[in-house]
Amino acid sequence: MSHCHDEHEGHGHGHGHDHEHDHSDDITPALQHSLYQHIKFDEINTMNEATPGSGKAIVKKTWAERLQTEPELESDADEQILMTVPFTGQVKLHAILVRSSPSDSAPRTLKVFANRDDLDFETAEELAPTQTFELSQTSEVQELPVKRALFGKVQRLALFFEDNFSDGEEEDVTRLSYLGFKGEWMQLGRAPSQILYEAAPNPNDHALKGTNVNQLGSRLGGGGPGI
């Protein structure tokens, strides 16, 4: 299947340092910035899924399992799917990876909201998303690069698959078989604790610095009355 080769090349440039492991050529480059281990799988919430837990199941697929057709996420009442994916810390999102199919059940429009966990279908349609993507009808994994300036401090993502390619004809069902995320992860609390520490130094140090500043001020202003 040629598309496998294309996908590998698409994710493999610029990481030649892994060449000593021949069997890892397929896996390692794609995992270079994978956020897989930083997803809170148990807290993933999927609305309008035909089979409970199927949204979580396609996110749980590893990169090696991305081409497997099962498990599959299928919408229920209509073509829309709304999924919330929380992370274990704060991430700088680089890209979203989606695999569907060449059929009319492939999602067409994906609206992504950063740090929203209060959406329902009505608000997802009304509110302006952080970024919108137009997807393709293909069985290849689509890598969707995000505008990184808008996704620099993400703790959770809401993904709204608004429609598909059926145009209301035949079955109004949307199907997805793989969903992944690439980016950089930072443990929550680590950076903020450093900032707090720097903002609130040792009281003794603060007293000494305060004294020095006051003394310096008095020295500078010592000749003030005569100037």
C-alpha positions as CSV (number, residue, x, y, z in Angstrom):
1,M,0.0,0.0,0.0
2,S,1.8,3.0,-1.3
3,H,0.1,5.5,1.1
4,C,1.9,3.9,4.0
5,H,5.2,4.8,2.4
6,D,4.0,8.4,1.8
7,E,2.9,8.8,5.4
8,H,6.2,7.5,6.7
9,E,8.1,10.0,4.5
10,G,5.8,12.8,5.6
11,H,6.7,12.3,9.2
12,G,10.3,11.1,8.8
13,H,12.3,14.1,7.5
14,G,15.0,15.6,9.7
15,H,15.4,12.7,12.2
16,G,18.2,10.7,10.7
17,H,19.8,10.2,14.1
18,D,17.6,7.2,14.6
19,H,19.0,5.3,11.6
20,E,20.9,2.8,13.7
21,H,17.5,1.1,14.5
22,D,16.3,0.0,11.1
23,H,13.0,-1.3,12.4
24,S,12.2,2.0,13.9
25,D,12.2,4.0,10.7
26,D,8.4,3.7,10.6
27,I,7.7,4.5,14.3
28,T,10.3,6.8,15.7
29,P,10.0,9.9,13.5
30,A,6.3,10.0,14.0
31,L,6.6,9.7,17.7
32,Q,9.2,12.4,18.0
33,H,6.6,14.9,19.2
34,S,3.8,12.6,20.1
35,L,1.5,13.6,23.0
36,Y,0.1,10.1,23.3
37,Q,1.5,9.4,26.8
38,H,0.3,12.8,28.0
39,I,-3.4,12.3,27.3
40,K,-5.9,11.7,30.1
41,F,-7.7,8.8,28.3
42,D,-10.2,8.1,31.0
43,E,-11.4,11.7,30.9
44,I,-12.0,11.9,27.2
45,N,-15.6,12.8,26.5
46,T,-17.3,12.1,23.2
47,M,-20.9,13.3,22.4
48,N,-23.1,11.6,19.8
49,E,-21.0,8.5,19.6
50,A,-23.0,5.4,18.4
51,T,-20.9,3.0,20.6
52,P,-20.0,4.2,24.1
53,G,-16.3,4.5,24.5
54,S,-15.5,4.4,20.8
55,G,-14.2,8.0,20.8
56,K,-11.7,7.2,23.6
57,A,-10.8,4.0,21.8
58,I,-9.6,5.7,18.6
59,V,-7.5,8.1,20.6
60,K,-6.0,5.2,22.5
61,K,-4.7,3.7,19.2
62,T,-0.9,4.0,19.0
63,W,0.8,5.2,15.9
64,A,1.6,1.6,15.0
65,E,-2.1,0.9,15.0
66,R,-3.2,3.9,13.1
67,L,-4.2,2.0,9.9
68,Q,-6.4,-0.5,11.7
69,T,-10.0,0.0,10.8
70,E,-11.2,-1.2,14.2
71,P,-12.1,0.2,16.7
72,E,-14.0,3.0,14.8
73,L,-15.8,6.1,16.0
74,E,-19.2,6.4,14.4
75,S,-21.7,9.2,15.0
76,D,-25.1,8.4,16.2
77,A,-28.2,10.7,15.7
78,D,-26.6,12.7,12.9
79,E,-23.2,13.5,11.3
80,Q,-21.8,15.7,14.1
81,I,-19.3,14.6,16.8
82,L,-18.0,16.7,19.7
83,M,-15.0,15.4,21.6
84,T,-13.1,16.8,24.5
85,V,-9.5,15.6,25.1
86,P,-7.7,16.6,28.3
87,F,-3.9,16.4,28.8
88,T,-1.9,15.6,31.9
89,G,-0.1,18.9,31.7
90,Q,0.2,22.0,29.5
91,V,1.1,21.4,25.9
92,K,2.2,23.5,23.0
93,L,0.2,21.8,20.2
94,H,1.9,21.4,16.8
95,A,-0.6,19.2,14.9
96,I,-3.7,17.0,15.0
97,L,-3.6,13.7,13.2
98,V,-6.8,12.3,11.7
99,R,-7.6,9.2,9.7
100,S,-11.1,8.5,8.2
101,S,-11.8,7.1,4.8
102,P,-12.4,8.0,1.1
103,S,-16.2,7.5,1.7
104,D,-18.9,10.1,2.2
105,S,-18.8,9.3,6.0
106,A,-15.4,11.1,6.2
107,P,-15.6,14.3,8.3
108,R,-15.4,17.5,6.2
109,T,-15.1,20.3,8.7
110,L,-13.2,20.2,12.0
111,K,-13.4,23.1,14.4
112,V,-11.0,23.1,17.3
113,F,-11.4,25.0,20.6
114,A,-8.5,25.3,23.0
115,N,-9.1,25.0,26.7
116,R,-12.9,24.6,26.5
117,D,-14.8,21.9,28.4
118,D,-18.2,23.6,28.5
119,L,-19.3,23.1,24.9
120,D,-22.4,21.4,23.6
121,F,-23.4,21.2,19.9
122,E,-25.3,24.5,20.0
123,T,-22.4,26.5,21.5
124,A,-19.9,24.7,19.2
125,E,-21.8,25.9,16.2
126,E,-22.2,29.5,17.5
127,L,-18.8,30.2,19.0
128,A,-15.7,31.1,17.0
129,P,-13.3,28.2,17.1
130,T,-9.6,28.7,17.8
131,Q,-9.0,27.2,14.3
132,T,-11.0,25.5,11.6
133,F,-9.8,22.7,9.3
134,E,-11.2,21.4,6.0
135,L,-10.5,17.7,5.8
136,S,-10.1,15.4,2.8
137,Q,-11.8,12.1,1.8
138,T,-8.8,9.8,2.2
139,S,-7.7,6.7,4.1
140,E,-4.3,8.3,4.7
141,V,-3.5,9.9,8.0
142,Q,-4.0,13.7,7.6
143,E,-1.6,15.8,9.6
144,L,-3.2,19.2,10.4
145,P,-0.7,21.8,11.5
146,V,-2.2,24.3,14.0
147,K,-1.4,27.9,14.3
148,R,1.1,27.5,17.2
149,A,0.7,31.0,18.6
150,L,-3.0,30.1,19.3
151,F,-2.2,26.7,20.9
152,G,0.8,27.5,23.1
153,K,-0.8,26.8,26.5
154,V,-3.3,24.0,26.0
155,Q,-4.6,21.8,28.8
156,R,-7.6,20.4,26.9
157,L,-8.9,20.4,23.3
158,A,-12.5,20.4,22.1
159,L,-12.9,18.9,18.6
160,F,-16.1,19.6,16.8
161,F,-16.6,17.5,13.6
162,E,-19.3,19.6,12.2
163,D,-20.3,17.8,9.0
164,N,-19.2,15.1,6.5
165,F,-19.2,14.6,2.7
166,S,-22.7,13.0,2.6
167,D,-24.4,16.4,2.0
168,G,-27.4,14.9,3.8
169,E,-27.8,12.1,1.4
170,E,-27.8,8.4,2.2
171,E,-26.6,7.7,5.8
172,D,-25.9,10.8,7.8
173,V,-23.1,9.1,9.8
174,T,-19.5,10.3,10.3
175,R,-16.7,7.8,10.9
176,L,-13.2,8.2,12.2
177,S,-10.6,5.5,12.9
178,Y,-7.6,7.3,14.3
179,L,-7.0,10.6,16.2
180,G,-3.6,11.7,17.5
181,F,-1.7,14.8,18.6
182,K,1.8,16.2,18.2
183,G,3.4,18.9,20.3
184,E,5.5,19.7,23.3
185,W,4.5,18.8,26.9
186,M,5.2,20.7,30.1
187,Q,4.2,19.4,33.5
188,L,1.6,21.5,35.2
189,G,2.9,23.3,38.3
190,R,6.6,23.0,37.4
191,A,7.0,26.3,35.5
192,P,4.4,28.2,37.6
193,S,6.2,27.0,40.8
194,Q,9.5,28.4,39.6
195,I,7.8,31.7,38.7
196,L,6.2,31.9,42.2
197,Y,9.5,31.2,43.8
198,E,11.2,33.9,41.8
199,A,8.4,36.3,42.5
200,A,8.5,35.6,46.3
201,P,12.2,35.2,47.2
202,N,13.5,34.5,50.7
203,P,12.3,37.2,53.1
204,N,15.8,37.7,54.4
205,D,17.1,38.3,50.9
206,H,14.2,40.7,50.3
207,A,15.0,42.6,53.4
208,L,18.7,42.9,52.5
209,K,17.8,44.0,48.9
210,G,15.3,46.5,50.3
211,T,17.9,48.0,52.7
212,N,20.5,48.3,49.9
213,V,18.0,50.0,47.6
214,N,17.0,52.5,50.4
215,Q,20.6,53.2,51.3
216,L,21.4,53.8,47.6
217,G,18.4,56.1,47.4
218,S,19.5,58.1,50.4
219,R,23.0,58.4,48.9
220,L,21.7,59.6,45.6
221,G,19.4,62.0,47.3
222,G,21.9,63.1,49.9
223,G,22.8,66.3,48.1
224,G,19.2,66.9,47.1
225,P,18.5,70.1,49.0
226,G,21.4,71.9,47.5
227,I,20.5,71.0,43.9
